[in-house]
Amino acid sequence: MLSVEEARARILAALAPVGTEWVGIAEAWGRVLAAPVTARRDKPLADVSAMDGFAVRAADCAAVPVRLRVIGSAPAGHPFAGTIGPGEAVRLFTGSVIPAGADAVVIQEDTDHAGVEGADTVEIRLAPRPGQHIRRRAGDFAAGEPLLAPGRRLTARDIGIAASADRPWLCVHRRPRVAVLATGDEVARPGEPVPEGGVISSNSLALAAMIRAAGGEAVDLGIAPDDPDTIAAAARGAAGADLIVTSGGASVGAHDLVREALAPQGLELAFWKIAMRPGKPFMFGRVGATPLIGLPGNPVSALVCGLLFLVPAIEKLAGLPGEAQQPLRAVAGAALKANDHRADHVRASLARRADGTLVATPFPVQDSSLMAGLARADALILRAPHAPAVAEGEAVDVLLLGGRDI
């Protein structure tokens, strides 16, 4: 059996980013940039005022208080057309273009602006330095300057700088199309009649949510009963997908038929079984040219494997590195027994002590069918193969849940 790390590395090595498309900037949040973004214009486009106040010549204000004649006003978007001469000032607002002849801005709080004998004047009470409260042209960035590099998932801040750079369209990787197929005679959709001895399906919907959160587009192929021909027919609906994901049918039982059903369609199995718990029955291979991930049927196993393998795979297809989530350090809130030969992922709650220490308390029952436990969990305590027993209060590594797609 492969280790978790080797399995993930082999999956990522077999995948390549999908193609690209141009999208409007309003639709680009969360997408992975595929081409660099450079500025089309300077920002700001001219020297502008950083504050409400008055544009002045600093030399006129060396000895304060001094009264200057106000020769005009320049609200943002309406530059003053003239030139400031000796003894003159222009009323400005934040973002106003600095008039010709001015070399400083005096903020409104440092002035007394009033009309005197019919003349509009301003008294300057604090001498400005040359350049004070002026945002210089291209002070943020200049036309042609590279701003965003390919291979990053676009954040709200990235959208903001691309918009400021006058880029209405961005080249991004398209969302990977991930076809999801559940299998099993016993499986029914929520709200549908449940067969005797059956279960209500959660895997397809939970995996689809995980796929969307990771940046993919989920294509639901439904639920196929335990019949090779029916499974094969359902899988043919994955035509055009970038990745096929199955849940159930990946173990060694008589009704685990995914491999049998897909063999005639060209299934080539790269590996099967991982030394982990939950989630040992796991497949990776290709159906023709399309990669396939076969997840276990138990819902906790499916979602834990999804976190460890499916999310990085989707990120790799979407143009990201697909790196493993980095664990955090915590202390055990209860003792843990020595581990066996499989890496364990123990569902746990998290709390933070007054001193900032994270405390991860394992749930007493870890059955891979218990969705309520996974839903209540804040983290997975990572237990390496053959890890020794851990006493309460000893250090452990944890993977956070909720922050990355489940």
Backbone hydrogen bonds, N-H to C=O, Kabsch-Sander energy under -0.5 kcal/mol:
donor,donor_aa,acceptor,acceptor_aa,energy
2,L,273,K,-1.4
7,A,3,S,-2.6
8,R,4,V,-2.4
9,A,5,E,-2.2
10,R,6,E,-2.4
11,I,7,A,-2.2
12,L,8,R,-2.5
13,A,9,A,-2.2
14,A,10,R,-1.0
14,A,11,I,-0.8
15,L,12,L,-1.3
18,V,317,L,-3.2
21,E,172,V,-2.8
23,V,170,L,-2.5
25,I,168,P,-2.6
27,E,24,G,-2.3
28,A,25,I,-1.3
30,G,154,L,-2.6
31,R,28,A,-2.1
33,L,31,R,-0.6
33,L,152,R,-2.4
34,A,171,C,-2.9
35,A,171,C,-1.1
37,V,148,L,-2.4
38,T,36,P,-0.6
39,A,145,E,-2.2
40,R,165,A,-2.2
43,K,141,F,-2.7
48,V,135,R,-2.6
49,S,96,S,-2.6
50,A,133,H,-2.6
53,G,92,L,-1.7
54,F,106,V,-2.2
55,A,90,V,-2.9
56,V,104,A,-2.5
58,A,56,V,-0.6
60,D,57,R,-1.5
61,C,57,R,-0.5
61,C,58,A,-1.4
62,A,59,A,-0.9
64,V,62,A,-0.6
66,V,124,I,-1.6
68,L,122,V,-2.9
69,R,87,G,-2.6
70,V,120,D,-2.6
71,I,69,R,-0.7
71,I,89,A,-2.6
74,A,91,R,-2.6
78,H,75,P,-2.5
84,I,100,A,-3.0
88,E,85,G,-1.7
89,A,69,R,-2.3
90,V,55,A,-1.5
91,R,72,G,-2.7
92,L,53,G,-3.1
93,F,74,A,-0.6
95,G,49,S,-2.7
96,S,93,F,-3.0
98,I,47,D,-2.6
100,A,82,G,-0.7
102,A,99,P,-1.6
103,D,56,V,-2.3
104,A,56,V,-1.3
105,V,132,Q,-1.8
106,V,54,F,-2.5
107,I,105,V,-0.5
108,Q,52,D,-2.2
110,D,107,I,-2.0
111,T,108,Q,-1.6
112,D,123,E,-1.8
114,A,112,D,-0.7
114,A,121,T,-1.4
116,V,119,A,-3.2
119,A,116,V,-2.3
121,T,114,A,-1.4
121,T,119,A,-0.7
122,V,68,L,-2.5
123,E,112,D,-2.9
124,I,66,V,-3.5
124,I,122,V,-0.6
125,R,110,D,-2.7
125,R,123,E,-0.6
126,L,110,D,-0.7
131,G,103,D,-4.0
132,Q,129,R,-2.2
134,I,131,G,-1.5
135,R,48,V,-3.3
136,R,134,I,-0.7
138,A,44,P,-2.1
139,G,136,R,-2.2
140,D,43,K,-2.4
141,F,43,K,-1.7
144,G,39,A,-3.3
145,E,142,A,-2.3
147,L,37,V,-3.2
148,L,37,V,-1.6
151,G,33,L,-3.2
154,L,31,R,-3.2
159,I,155,T,-2.3
160,G,156,A,-2.1
161,I,157,R,-2.2
162,A,158,D,-2.5
163,A,159,I,-2.3
164,S,160,G,-2.3
165,A,161,I,-1.7
166,D,163,A,-1.9
167,R,162,A,-1.9
170,L,23,V,-2.5
172,V,21,E,-2.9
172,V,170,L,-0.6
173,H,32,V,-2.6
174,R,19,G,-2.4
178,V,176,P,-0.7
178,V,217,E,-2.9
179,A,177,R,-0.6
179,A,243,L,-2.6
180,V,219,V,-3.0
181,L,245,V,-2.8
182,A,222,G,-2.2
183,T,247,S,-1.7
184,G,224,A,-2.2
187,V,184,G,-1.2
188,A,199,V,-2.2
192,E,189,R,-2.0
198,G,195,P,-2.7
199,V,186,E,-3.1
201,S,188,A,-4.2
206,A,202,S,-2.6
207,L,203,N,-3.3
208,A,204,S,-2.2
209,A,205,L,-2.0
210,M,206,A,-2.2
211,I,207,L,-2.7
212,R,208,A,-2.3
213,A,209,A,-2.4
214,A,210,M,-1.8
215,G,212,R,-1.2
216,G,211,I,-3.1
217,E,176,P,-3.4
218,A,216,G,-0.5
219,V,178,V,-2.9
220,D,218,A,-0.5
221,L,180,V,-3.1
221,L,219,V,-0.6
224,A,182,A,-3.1
227,D,225,P,-2.7
231,I,227,D,-2.7
232,A,228,P,-2.6
233,A,229,D,-2.4
234,A,230,T,-2.5
235,A,231,I,-2.4
236,R,232,A,-1.3
237,G,234,A,-1.6
238,A,235,A,-2.2
239,A,236,R,-1.3
241,A,238,A,-2.8
242,D,177,R,-2.8
243,L,177,R,-1.4
244,I,291,P,-2.4
245,V,179,A,-3.3
246,T,293,I,-2.2
247,S,181,L,-1.9
248,G,295,L,-1.9
256,D,253,G,-1.5
257,L,255,H,-1.3
258,V,249,G,-1.1
259,R,249,G,-0.6
261,A,257,L,-3.0
262,L,258,V,-2.3
263,A,259,R,-1.3
265,Q,262,L,-0.8
266,G,263,A,-1.9
267,L,262,L,-1.6
268,E,286,R,-2.9
269,L,267,L,-0.5
270,A,268,E,-0.5
270,A,284,F,-2.4
271,F,284,F,-1.9
273,K,282,F,-2.4
274,I,280,K,-1.6
275,A,2,L,-3.5
276,M,274,I,-2.4
277,R,343,A,-2.6
282,F,280,K,-1.4
283,M,294,G,-2.5
284,F,271,F,-2.0
285,G,292,L,-2.1
286,R,268,E,-2.1
287,V,290,T,-3.1
288,G,266,G,-1.3
288,G,286,R,-0.7
290,T,287,V,-1.9
292,L,285,G,-2.9
293,I,244,I,-2.9
294,G,283,M,-2.5
294,G,292,L,-0.5
295,L,246,T,-3.3
295,L,293,I,-0.7
300,V,368,S,-1.7
301,S,368,S,-0.8
302,A,298,N,-2.7
303,L,299,P,-2.2
304,V,300,V,-2.6
305,C,301,S,-2.6
306,G,302,A,-1.9
307,L,303,L,-2.4
308,L,304,V,-2.1
309,F,305,C,-2.8
310,L,305,C,-1.1
311,V,306,G,-2.9
313,A,309,F,-1.8
314,I,310,L,-2.6
315,E,311,V,-2.4
316,K,312,P,-2.3
317,L,313,A,-2.4
318,A,314,I,-2.2
319,G,316,K,-1.3
320,L,315,E,-3.1
328,L,398,V,-2.9
330,A,396,V,-2.7
331,V,358,L,-2.3
332,A,394,E,-2.8
333,G,360,A,-3.2
336,L,390,V,-2.9
339,N,387,A,-2.9
343,A,275,A,-2.5
344,D,383,R,-2.8
345,H,277,R,-1.8
346,V,381,I,-2.6
347,R,345,H,-0.5
348,A,379,A,-2.2
349,S,361,T,-2.3
351,A,359,V,-1.7
353,R,351,A,-0.5
353,R,357,T,-2.8
356,G,353,R,-2.0
359,V,351,A,-3.3
360,A,331,V,-2.8
360,A,358,L,-0.5
361,T,349,S,-2.4
361,T,359,V,-0.6
363,F,347,R,-2.4
370,L,367,D,-1.5
371,M,369,S,-1.3
374,L,370,L,-1.4
375,A,371,M,-2.9
376,R,372,A,-1.8
377,A,373,G,-1.1
378,D,348,A,-2.4
379,A,348,A,-1.9
380,L,399,L,-2.3
381,I,346,V,-3.3
382,L,380,L,-0.5
382,L,397,D,-2.7
383,R,344,D,-2.6
384,A,382,L,-0.5
386,H,340,D,-3.7
387,A,384,A,-2.0
390,V,336,L,-2.8
393,G,332,A,-2.6
394,E,391,A,-2.3
396,V,330,A,-2.8
397,D,382,L,-0.6
398,V,328,L,-2.5
399,L,380,L,-2.4
400,L,398,V,-0.5
401,L,378,D,-2.9
